[in-house]
Amino acid sequence: MAQIRIENVRKEFGTFTAVQSSTFTIEDGEFFMLLGPSGCGKTTTLRMMAGLELPTSGEIYIDGEEVGQKPASQRDIAFVFQMFALYPHMNVGKNISYPLLSQGMPKDAVKKKVGEIAEILGITDILNKPVGGLSGGDRQRVALGRAIVRDPKAFFMDEPLGALDAEFREHMSEELRALHDRMNATTVYVTHDQLEAMQMGDKIVVMNHGVVEQFGVPQDIYDWPATMFVANFLGSPPMNFLKFSGMAGTGATSVKLGDSEISVPELRAGTSGELALGVRPEHVRLSDAGQVRGEVLATEYLGTTQIVTVRTAYGDVKARIASDVSVKTGVSTGLDLDARTLTVFDADKGSALLSEANEGVLNHG
């Protein structure tokens, strides 16, 4: 397997810039997620790593070798597409064996290798079946089998579960992660689904309009978003923003929100003007006193929890609380914010004024 390094990679299509000077490293054996909304540049980035698109500028290294201008056939990688891209005139076994046969491997060795892969994927019983009549899940397994059969340096996957229904998609995501762990493969996976990225990935790059907004492990990105975009994109419901005008100085451990002094983690940068105090719904509690007051607008029952929406002078705030807590709409309530989890943003720039303790886990491009 291989380490993959992306250094200042940029991709232009005429006057349109799809990817803007991206830099990050995928370590050997990682399950790495490229996450973002449609049109953010994640698939273009993956295709440049795979050699299906050539970068306008920048360098791409696979296992220490610069491959930025080399075609896919010279990169020793395997690509799994969203729509499987199987050969309809071949049965399952022939689809999986095709890459080995095209390389001239002896038929006995091919048969043995295909059998091993089929056993790993649980598709031994369908090797002689045509691919046209298979379920979406089985077709995905066949596509994976064809990719992994020749032991490439890295696997590139472009929303491979996107064509599956929600229930089976979750099951297949678990299978994919288990397969990755078994093979210790370097895997780069494109998705727009933040839950999929959080559940499966060792590391995540969050992209927006061709820019790497943040790079790190899932929990760090969720807990300490580097930008308001990341804070809003991850989480369901996303992070709350209480917007206010004021000053937040470098090294400050509190901000002034109306008449309340709100404790925050020590800030690594300072600014004045339009600010936003970010807090996740699970870190908001309803109380009689509270640092902020508002009126309950709505409640949403979710089984073990409920989402309570409270209108405040600084914007609507959603709180995730236990479902057995009685809350009535129209009543006034206080909100307690967990000081250890708060993030202060420069609302004009959209960037976080994070503490020095979190600076090392962030790569805000």
C-alpha positions in Angstrom: 0.0 0.0 0.0 1.1 3.6 -0.1 1.2 7.1 1.3 -0.3 9.7 -1.0 0.7 13.4 -0.9 -1.1 16.3 -2.5 0.9 19.5 -2.7 -0.6 22.7 -4.0 -2.7 20.9 -6.5 -4.9 23.1 -8.7 -7.3 22.3 -11.4 -8.8 24.7 -13.9 -11.3 24.0 -16.7 -11.0 27.1 -18.9 -11.9 30.1 -16.7 -13.4 27.9 -14.0 -11.2 26.8 -11.1 -12.5 23.5 -9.7 -9.7 22.9 -7.1 -7.7 25.7 -5.5 -4.1 24.9 -4.3 -5.0 21.9 -2.1 -2.4 20.3 0.1 -2.8 17.3 2.4 -1.3 13.8 3.1 -3.0 10.4 3.2 -0.9 8.0 5.3 -0.3 4.4 4.3 -3.2 2.3 5.3 -5.7 5.1 6.1 -9.3 5.2 5.2 -9.5 8.8 4.0 -12.7 10.7 3.2 -13.1 13.6 0.8 -16.3 15.3 2.0 -18.3 18.2 0.8 -21.4 19.3 -1.1 -22.0 18.8 -4.8 -19.6 20.8 -6.9 -17.0 21.4 -4.1 -14.1 19.8 -6.1 -13.9 16.5 -4.2 -14.5 14.2 -7.2 -12.1 16.3 -9.3 -9.5 15.9 -6.6 -10.0 12.1 -6.5 -9.8 11.9 -10.3 -6.5 13.8 -10.3 -5.1 11.4 -7.7 -6.2 8.5 -9.9 -4.8 10.0 -13.2 -8.2 10.4 -14.8 -7.7 14.2 -14.8 -4.3 15.9 -14.9 -3.7 18.8 -12.5 -3.2 22.3 -13.9 -0.4 22.8 -11.4 0.9 21.1 -8.2 2.3 17.7 -7.4 0.9 14.3 -6.6 3.0 11.7 -4.9 2.1 8.0 -4.5 4.5 5.9 -2.5 7.1 8.7 -2.8 6.9 8.9 -6.6 5.6 12.1 -8.3 2.8 10.9 -10.6 0.9 14.2 -11.3 1.3 14.0 -15.1 1.2 10.2 -15.4 -1.9 8.4 -16.7 -4.0 6.1 -14.5 -2.4 3.0 -16.1 1.0 3.9 -14.6 -0.1 4.6 -11.1 -1.0 1.1 -9.8 -4.3 2.1 -8.4 -7.9 0.8 -8.5 -11.0 2.9 -9.0 -14.5 2.0 -7.9 -17.3 4.1 -9.5 -20.7 4.9 -8.1 -22.5 3.0 -10.9 -20.2 0.0 -10.6 -19.1 0.0 -14.3 -19.2 -3.8 -14.7 -19.0 -5.6 -18.0 -22.6 -6.7 -18.7 -21.6 -9.5 -21.1 -19.4 -11.3 -18.5 -20.5 -13.2 -15.4 -19.3 -12.4 -11.9 -16.2 -14.5 -12.0 -15.1 -13.1 -15.4 -15.6 -9.5 -14.2 -13.4 -10.1 -11.2 -10.7 -12.0 -13.2 -10.5 -9.6 -16.1 -7.8 -7.3 -14.6 -5.5 -10.3 -14.0 -6.1 -12.0 -17.3 -5.4 -8.7 -19.1 -2.0 -8.7 -17.3 -1.2 -12.1 -18.6 -1.5 -14.0 -15.3 -1.8 -17.8 -15.7 -5.4 -19.1 -15.6 -4.8 -21.4 -12.6 -3.3 -18.5 -10.6 -6.3 -16.3 -11.6 -8.8 -18.9 -10.6 -7.2 -19.3 -7.2 -7.0 -15.5 -6.6 -10.6 -15.0 -7.7 -11.7 -17.7 -5.3 -9.9 -16.0 -2.4 -11.5 -12.6 -3.2 -15.0 -14.1 -3.6 -14.7 -15.8 -0.2 -13.6 -12.5 1.4 -16.6 -10.7 -0.2 -19.1 -13.5 0.4 -20.0 -14.0 -3.3 -18.6 -17.5 -4.0 -22.1 -18.7 -4.8 -22.7 -16.2 -7.5 -19.4 -16.5 -9.5 -21.2 -18.1 -12.5 -24.2 -15.7 -12.5 -24.6 -12.9 -15.0 -24.1 -9.4 -13.4 -27.3 -8.1 -15.0 -29.6 -9.9 -12.6 -27.8 -9.1 -9.4 -29.0 -6.9 -6.6 -27.3 -3.5 -6.0 -25.4 -4.8 -3.1 -24.0 -7.8 -5.0 -23.1 -5.7 -7.9 -21.1 -3.4 -5.6 -19.3 -6.5 -4.1 -18.4 -7.6 -7.6 -17.0 -4.1 -8.4 -15.0 -4.2 -5.2 -13.7 -7.7 -6.1 -12.5 -6.5 -9.5 -10.7 -3.6 -7.8 -9.0 -5.5 -5.0 -8.1 -8.7 -6.9 -4.8 -7.3 -8.2 -3.6 -5.8 -4.9 -3.0 -2.2 -6.1 -1.2 0.5 -4.0 -4.4 2.4 -3.3 -8.2 2.2 -3.8 -10.1 5.3 -5.0 -13.9 5.2 -4.5 -16.3 7.8 -5.9 -19.5 7.6 -3.9 -19.6 3.8 -4.3 -22.7 3.4 -2.2 -24.7 6.3 -3.7 -26.9 4.0 -5.8 -28.0 1.9 -2.9 -31.1 2.5 -0.6 -30.5 3.9 2.8 -30.8 0.7 4.8 -28.5 -1.4 2.6 -26.1 1.6 2.2 -25.5 1.5 6.0 -24.9 -2.2 5.9 -22.5 -1.9 3.0 -20.6 0.9 4.6 -19.9 -1.4 7.6 -18.7 -4.1 5.2 -16.5 -1.7 3.3 -14.8 -0.5 6.5 -14.3 -4.1 7.7 -12.8 -5.0 4.3 -10.4 -2.1 4.6 -9.3 -3.1 8.0 -8.8 -6.7 6.9 -6.6 -5.6 3.9 -4.9 -2.6 5.6 -5.4 -0.8 2.3 -4.9 2.9 1.5 -8.4 4.0 0.6 -9.6 7.4 -0.6 -13.4 7.7 -0.6 -15.5 10.6 -1.9 -18.9 11.3 -0.3 -21.3 14.1 0.3 -22.8 12.2 3.3 -21.3 13.6 6.5 -22.5 10.7 8.6 -20.8 8.2 6.2 -17.6 10.2 6.5 -17.7 10.4 10.3 -18.5 6.7 10.7 -16.0 5.3 8.2 -13.1 7.7 7.9 -9.7 7.7 9.8 -9.2 11.3 8.4 -11.5 13.7 6.6 -10.8 16.6 4.2 -13.8 19.0 4.0 -14.0 20.9 0.8 -16.1 23.9 -0.4 -15.9 25.7 -3.7 -12.6 23.9 -4.5 -11.0 24.9 -1.2 -9.8 22.6 1.6 -11.7 24.1 4.5 -10.3 21.6 7.1 -8.3 18.4 7.4 -8.1 16.1 10.4 -9.6 13.2 12.3 -13.5 13.2 12.5 -13.8 14.1 16.1 -11.5 17.1 15.9 -13.3 18.4 12.9 -16.7 18.0 14.6 -15.6 19.4 17.9 -13.4 22.2 16.7 -14.5 23.3 13.2 -12.1 25.7 11.6 -14.8 27.6 9.7 -18.5 28.3 9.9 -19.0 26.3 6.7 -17.5 23.2 8.4 -19.5 23.8 11.6 -22.7 24.1 9.6 -22.0 21.2 7.2 -21.2 18.6 9.9 -23.8 17.7 12.5 -27.5 17.0 12.4 -28.8 19.5 13.5 -25.6 21.6 12.7 -23.8 23.9 15.1 -25.8 26.9 16.4 -24.4 30.4 15.8 -25.2 33.1 18.2 -24.3 36.3 16.4 -23.3 39.5 18.1 -21.0 42.6 17.7 -18.1 43.0 20.0 -14.4 42.2 20.5 -12.6 39.0 21.2 -8.9 39.5 22.0 -6.0 37.1 21.5 -5.7 34.9 24.6 -9.2 35.8 25.8 -11.1 33.3 27.8 -14.6 34.9 27.6 -16.8 37.0 25.4 -19.5 39.5 26.2 -23.0 38.4 25.0 -25.4 41.1 26.0 -25.3 41.3 29.8 -23.7 37.8 30.1 -20.0 37.0 30.3 -19.6 33.7 28.4 -16.5 31.6 29.2 -14.8 30.1 26.1 -11.6 28.1 25.5 -8.6 30.4 25.2 -8.6 32.1 21.8 -5.5 31.9 19.6 -6.4 35.0 17.6 -8.4 38.2 18.2 -10.7 40.4 16.2 -13.5 42.9 16.6 -16.7 43.5 14.7 -19.3 40.8 13.8 -18.7 37.7 15.8 -20.5 34.3 16.2 -20.5 32.0 19.2 -20.8 28.4 18.0 -22.3 25.6 20.1 -23.5 22.1 19.2 -27.1 21.3 20.1 -26.0 18.6 22.5 -24.1 21.1 24.5 -27.1 23.4 25.1 -29.2 22.8 28.2 -32.5 24.4 29.2 -32.5 26.0 32.7 -34.5 28.5 34.8 -31.6 30.9 34.8 -29.3 30.4 31.9 -26.7 32.6 30.2 -29.0 33.4 27.3 -32.8 33.6 27.4 -35.4 33.0 24.7 -38.8 31.7 23.7 -39.5 28.0 22.8 -40.6 27.9 19.2 -40.9 24.2 18.5 -40.0 20.7 19.7 -39.1 17.7 17.5 -39.4 14.2 19.0 -36.6 11.8 18.0 -37.2 8.8 20.2 -34.6 8.9 23.0 -34.0 12.6 22.4 -35.8 15.7 21.2 -34.7 18.9 19.5 -36.0 22.1 21.1 -35.8 25.3 19.0 -35.5 28.5 21.1 -35.6 32.0 19.6 -33.1 34.4 21.2 -31.9 37.9 20.6 -28.8 36.4 18.9 -30.6 33.9 16.6 -32.5 30.6 16.9 -30.8 28.0 19.0 -31.5 24.2 18.8 -30.9 22.1 21.9 -30.8 18.3 21.9 -32.2 17.1 25.2 -33.8 14.0 26.7 -37.2 13.2 25.3 -38.7 12.7 28.7 -38.2 16.4 29.6 -41.5 18.3 29.3 -41.1 21.4 27.1 -44.0 23.7 26.0 -43.9 26.0 23.0 -44.4 29.7 23.7 -42.7 29.7 27.1 -39.6 31.6 28.1 -36.5 29.6 29.0 -32.9 30.1 29.8 -30.1 28.3 28.0 -26.8 27.1 29.5 -23.9 26.7 27.1 -21.1 24.2 27.9 -18.1 26.5 28.1 -15.6 23.8 27.2 -17.1 23.2 23.8 -17.7 26.7 22.5 -16.1 28.1 19.4 -15.8 31.8 18.6 -15.9 32.8 14.9 -15.1 35.9 13.0 -18.5 36.1 11.3 -17.3 38.3 8.4 -14.5 35.9 7.4 -16.2 32.8 8.6 -13.1 31.5 10.4 -12.7 30.3 13.9 -10.6 32.0 16.6 -9.6 28.6 18.0 -7.4 27.9 21.0 -3.7 27.1 20.6 -4.5 23.6 22.0 -6.5 22.8 18.8 -4.2 24.5 16.3 -2.2 21.4 15.6 -5.2 19.3 14.5 -6.4 21.9 11.9 -5.3 22.5 8.4 -7.5 25.4 7.2 -6.6 26.0 3.6 
